[in-house]
Amino acid sequence: MNVLLTGATGTIGRAVLDQLLTAGHDVTCLTRADSALPAGVHRLKVDLTRPDALSPGALDGVEAVISCMASRSGTAADAWAVDHAAQLALLRAVEGAGVRTFVLLSAICVQKPLLEFQRAKLAFEAELQASDLRHAIVRPTAFFKSLSGQVARVQAGKPFLLFGDGRLTACKPISDRDLAAYIVGCLTDPTRDGVLPIGGPGPAIGQPPKFRSLPVGVMDAIIGALSLGGRVVPSLRAKAEFARIGRYYATESMLVWDGQRYDADATPEFGTDTLRDHYAALLRGDITTDLGDHAVF
Ligand SMILES: NC(=O)c1ccc[n+]([C@@H]2O[C@H](COP(=O)([O-])OP(=O)(O)OC[C@H]3O[C@@H](n4cnc5c(N)ncnc54)[C@H](OP(=O)(O)O)[C@@H]3O)[C@@H](O)[C@H]2O)c1
């Protein structure tokens, strides 16, 4: 497809450009400056905040538009100038140019608009909805970058800051690449039209976290009963030992023991693979775990 992309120098726009090129689309990037673009990409240098910025015929041949441009500052004036007026100038230009599809990167927060930039975005969404173009209004949840602001301070040993008890907010973060793939998919997937809220993969197993605490005494009772039975039935002796092994791993840390306590700092570290990645691979089904015959949980 012959696609016009705005915001190609921004976080999501860059990722969308990658996906468009990978999918083999012919891409023209509308930029306001001479920023670097990958080889094979056409450029249309235009400042959409200026009146009549797009000359007649500038969009000839364009079949679809993906608009990822947005105010960089988020101030009220810039938001109305970019997220509303510049987007509207683009819409009016493409309406007369035979473009069939308009995909807009918006934000999920516009569903509860309390801020000026949200009102500006909503006002443009309404214009797009009122147009005759086939349109997809993609409203993503939080980007990874917006959730990574405290990594450096936590690495520096400072506490993670949260508001209230930390339960005031929740989200389903989505990666730039996943979001870009979703946006590019809007060009060809007829079910992706209208307003489309979208997040990244949800809780790992798709269920709310659930915990149950078992008293260690339960294991002691099992061990006691099996040990007693083992005096009469030999096969129960092995089971009693298995229960003792279970109790050990349920109650003892796997860290260096200094004679007084377990010491994480004194336990040497090696390698790069993390348990988190391992769990992710398990949940994706890429690998399986053979727990053997003695699996309990
Ligand atoms: N951060 C989040 O968690 C989050 C979550 C959901 C939705 N969103 C929404 O996602 C959207 C894009 O975010 P992003 O992080 O990719 O944005 P970004 O990195 O700030 O990029 C903004 C893009 O818009 C372009 N632009 C700005 N003003 C322009 C103008 N007057 N004419 C032409 N191009 C202009 C910029 O070009 P220059 O390089 O020339 O400045 C840049 O390419 C925003 O609408 C945001 O509200 C964000």
PDBQT file of the ligand as one rigid body, heavy atoms in Angstrom, charges set to zero:
ROOT
HETATM    1  N1  LIG A 301       3.270   7.941  26.651  1.00  0.00    +0.000 N 
HETATM    2  C1  LIG A 301       2.249   7.112  26.831  1.00  0.00    +0.000 C 
HETATM    3  O1  LIG A 301       2.252   6.254  27.738  1.00  0.00    +0.000 OA
HETATM    4  C2  LIG A 301       1.066   7.182  25.892  1.00  0.00    +0.000 A 
HETATM    5  C3  LIG A 301       0.044   6.280  26.075  1.00  0.00    +0.000 A 
HETATM    6  C4  LIG A 301      -1.026   6.288  25.171  1.00  0.00    +0.000 A 
HETATM    7  C5  LIG A 301      -1.058   7.187  24.131  1.00  0.00    +0.000 A 
HETATM    8  N2  LIG A 301      -0.044   8.103  24.000  1.00  0.00    +0.000 N 
HETATM    9  C6  LIG A 301      -0.144   9.010  22.842  1.00  0.00    +0.000 C 
HETATM   10  O2  LIG A 301       0.710   8.579  21.796  1.00  0.00    +0.000 OA
HETATM   11  C7  LIG A 301       0.968   9.657  20.920  1.00  0.00    +0.000 C 
HETATM   12  C8  LIG A 301       2.394   9.657  20.362  1.00  0.00    +0.000 C 
HETATM   13  O3  LIG A 301       3.303   9.476  21.387  1.00  0.00    +0.000 OA
HETATM   14  P1  LIG A 301       4.876   9.407  21.095  1.00  0.00    +0.000 P 
HETATM   15  O4  LIG A 301       5.504   9.123  22.420  1.00  0.00    +0.000 OA
HETATM   16  O5  LIG A 301       5.189   8.526  19.929  1.00  0.00    +0.000 OA
HETATM   17  O6  LIG A 301       5.142  10.953  20.670  1.00  0.00    +0.000 OA
HETATM   18  P2  LIG A 301       6.532  11.686  20.479  1.00  0.00    +0.000 P 
HETATM   19  O7  LIG A 301       7.681  10.760  20.650  1.00  0.00    +0.000 OA
HETATM   20  O8  LIG A 301       6.497  12.944  21.288  1.00  0.00    +0.000 OA
HETATM   21  O9  LIG A 301       6.484  12.099  18.913  1.00  0.00    +0.000 OA
HETATM   22  C9  LIG A 301       5.646  13.108  18.431  1.00  0.00    +0.000 C 
HETATM   23  C10 LIG A 301       5.770  13.148  16.927  1.00  0.00    +0.000 C 
HETATM   24  O10 LIG A 301       4.871  14.143  16.420  1.00  0.00    +0.000 OA
HETATM   25  C11 LIG A 301       5.619  15.012  15.557  1.00  0.00    +0.000 C 
HETATM   26  N3  LIG A 301       5.095  16.378  15.562  1.00  0.00    +0.000 N 
HETATM   27  C12 LIG A 301       4.894  17.172  16.630  1.00  0.00    +0.000 A 
HETATM   28  N4  LIG A 301       4.434  18.364  16.224  1.00  0.00    +0.000 NA
HETATM   29  C13 LIG A 301       4.368  18.309  14.866  1.00  0.00    +0.000 A 
HETATM   30  C14 LIG A 301       3.984  19.226  13.857  1.00  0.00    +0.000 A 
HETATM   31  N5  LIG A 301       3.584  20.465  14.173  1.00  0.00    +0.000 N 
HETATM   32  N6  LIG A 301       4.040  18.833  12.568  1.00  0.00    +0.000 NA
HETATM   33  C15 LIG A 301       4.456  17.605  12.241  1.00  0.00    +0.000 A 
HETATM   34  N7  LIG A 301       4.844  16.684  13.144  1.00  0.00    +0.000 NA
HETATM   35  C16 LIG A 301       4.791  17.041  14.442  1.00  0.00    +0.000 A 
HETATM   36  C17 LIG A 301       7.032  14.995  16.131  1.00  0.00    +0.000 C 
HETATM   37  O11 LIG A 301       7.952  15.460  15.153  1.00  0.00    +0.000 OA
HETATM   38  P3  LIG A 301       9.332  16.216  15.531  1.00  0.00    +0.000 P 
HETATM   39  O12 LIG A 301      10.370  15.126  15.600  1.00  0.00    +0.000 OA
HETATM   40  O13 LIG A 301       9.531  17.154  14.405  1.00  0.00    +0.000 OA
HETATM   41  O14 LIG A 301       9.119  16.900  16.852  1.00  0.00    +0.000 OA
HETATM   42  C18 LIG A 301       7.173  13.494  16.445  1.00  0.00    +0.000 C 
HETATM   43  O15 LIG A 301       7.477  12.774  15.283  1.00  0.00    +0.000 OA
HETATM   44  C19 LIG A 301       0.572  10.901  21.692  1.00  0.00    +0.000 C 
HETATM   45  O16 LIG A 301      -0.639  11.334  21.142  1.00  0.00    +0.000 OA
HETATM   46  C20 LIG A 301       0.324  10.425  23.109  1.00  0.00    +0.000 C 
HETATM   47  O17 LIG A 301      -0.687  11.186  23.746  1.00  0.00    +0.000 OA
HETATM   48  C21 LIG A 301       1.011   8.094  24.831  1.00  0.00    +0.000 A 
ENDROOT
TORSDOF 0
